[in-house]
Structure formats: C-alpha cells, structure tokens
Amino acid sequence: MIFSGRKSATRPPLGAGPKTACRLTMVTETLLQSHGGVIRLFPGWPPAREAQFANLVAEGHVEVSARMAGGQVAFVTLHRPAGVSLPENSSDIRLRSPWTGQVETWPLPPGASLTLTPDGPVTEPSAQQPAPIEPAQPRVLYADAHATLWLGRKRA
C-alpha cells in the first residue's frame, strides 16, 4: 500500500482512488502479463531483485503463482478453478517459458493445476511450495519539507 504523510481536506489520501489503482496495475504488470493469449512472467521485473506473487489471474481464468530468486524464475504454478466455463476445445494455456523464452502450450482443464520448474513439470504437487513471505518494512520513497511518500505501512 502506498500512502502519504500529507494531510489535505480537499483530496483523498494517496492510498485511495484511481491513482492507487493505476499504481497497483503498474506493479502487477511488471510481475505478470497475459495479452494475446500468452502468459508472461516477470516481464518488467529486474532479475537481480527477488519477488514472489500468488494467485494473480491471467487470461483464460488461470490463477498464476511464481517466484523469482537468484536471477531466475524458481517455479510457476498455474491453476484453473473447477466450474470455469471455457469455449469448446480451449483448455490449453500458452506460457512464454521464463527459462527458454519460447511460447509453450500446456493442457489445463478446469480444476487442474500445473507446476513448472527449470527442470520441467513437477509431478508431485507439494514439491514446490512458495517461500514464506516476510513482512516488509516500510520505507520512505520520497521526502521533502511538505510531504513524505511511504511504501508500506508506517507503524506508530
């Protein structure tokens, strides 16, 4: 959550409204993109920085979870919830492989999950668990005499 220390009676805080929605879209687009039927992982994320996300929704009703660690994608899990209605013969998903750069096609019918690693598909579903997410410490992104812009929640 992004918010400001500046108080104003005429506008909502920085953590509310359309600007925040734009910022959230910007961040999620650096982690996951799915345009034109192809899912892309971490397309705008610097490889030197670790990142992890869970259950972001891509085109085709696909929930995507992935982790970037040590400069490469450690795993990606794709899940299509049961009960999702799809056009006939369209249960395949297309993923730009973060390891080869090639667009790969994988079958993913409703109710199914698929976990991929640099070594290929994982048959044991629990083999690749997301790392525990540590609480982020708030940090100041910008400060001047008039305002302070924080990333995270400022604890009292």
N, C-alpha and C positions, 0 to 999 in steps of 0.2 A: 504494500500500500504506500502511496506517495502522498505526503501532505505537507503543508506549510505551517510555519510558526506565526505567520502574519494573520492578524485578525482584521476582518472587514465586515461591516454591516451591509454592504451593498452587493456582495457576491458570495456564492457558496465557497466553502473551503476547497483547497486544491484536490482533496481526496474525493470529491463528489462531482458528478456532472459529466458532460460529453468529453471534456478534455481527458478525464481519467479513463474513459472507455477507449479513447484513441491511444493512450499510453499503454493500456493493457493489450490492445490489439497489436501494437508495435512489438511488445515483448514476446507475445505468443507467436507472432510471425517469424521472429528470429529463432524460435525453438522448433516450430512445426509449420509446414506449409502443405496444403493439398489443393492444388489448382490443376485443372485439366485432367483430372483422374489419376494424378501421380502424387504420392505422399513423399515429402522431402523432410529429412531430419536435420535439425540444427543448421539450416541454410545460411543464417546470418549470425551465428554464434562464433566467437573467437575460439579456435580449437585449444588454445592454451588455458582457457577457463573451464573449470568443471561446472556441469549443470545436470539437472535431472528434472523431469516432469512426469506427471501421471495423469492418465485418462483425459487428455485433450482429444477433442472429437474432430476427426478428419472427414472428408467427403465419403459418402457411401456408408454412413453410420458406423464408422470404425473408431474405437477408442484406442489411443496410442499412448504408450509409456516408453520412456527411453532414458538412458544415462550416457553422458559424455564424461570420460575420465581419462587422464593421461594422454590427451590429444586425439583420442579416437572414441567412437561410439562403442560402449561396452555391451549393450544389448538394446533391443527394441521388442516390445510386446504389443501385438495387435489383437484386439478383441472386438467381435461384433456381437452385441447383445441378442439374446433369444427374442423372438417375436418381431424382429425388424422385418418389414416387408420390402423386398427388393424386386426390381424388374426381373422377368424370367431370364435365366442363364447369365446372371450378373453377380455371382457371389465372389468373383475374383477381385483381388486388390492389386494395385500396381504401386510398388515402392522403389524409389531410387535408392539403391543399396549404398549405405554410408561407407562401405568397405571397398566396393569395386567401382562405384559411380554409375553402374548400369541400371536400367529400369528392369526390375524383376516382377513377374506375375506370380501371385500366391493364391490358392483357393482359401476362402474364408467365409463359410456359410454362417448364417445366424446361429448364435450360441457357441461358436468356436473361438479359440484363442490360438495364437501362434507366437512363439518367442524365437527371435533370431539373434545370433551372436556372430563375431568374426569367423567362427568355425562352422557356421551353418545353423540350421534349425535345431532347436533343443527339444528332445522328445519328453524329457521329464519336466513337467510344468513348474515345479518348485526349484528347479536348478538355478534360476536367475532371479533372485529377489532384489527389489530396489534397496539401495542403501538407506539407512535411516537418515531422515532429514533433520539436521541440527537447526535449532532456532537461529535465525540470522540476527546479528547485532545491528542496531540502527546506525546509520552513518550519514553525515552531512554531505550532500551533494553540492550545495552552494550556500554561501552565507555572506551577507553584507550588512550594512548598518540598518537596513529596512526589513529584511526578511531572512529566514533560514529555510532551505528546502531539504527535507529529510527523505531518505529511503528507508523504509521500515517503520516501526512504531517507536516513538520516543517514550521511554519509560520514565515515570516520575521518580 
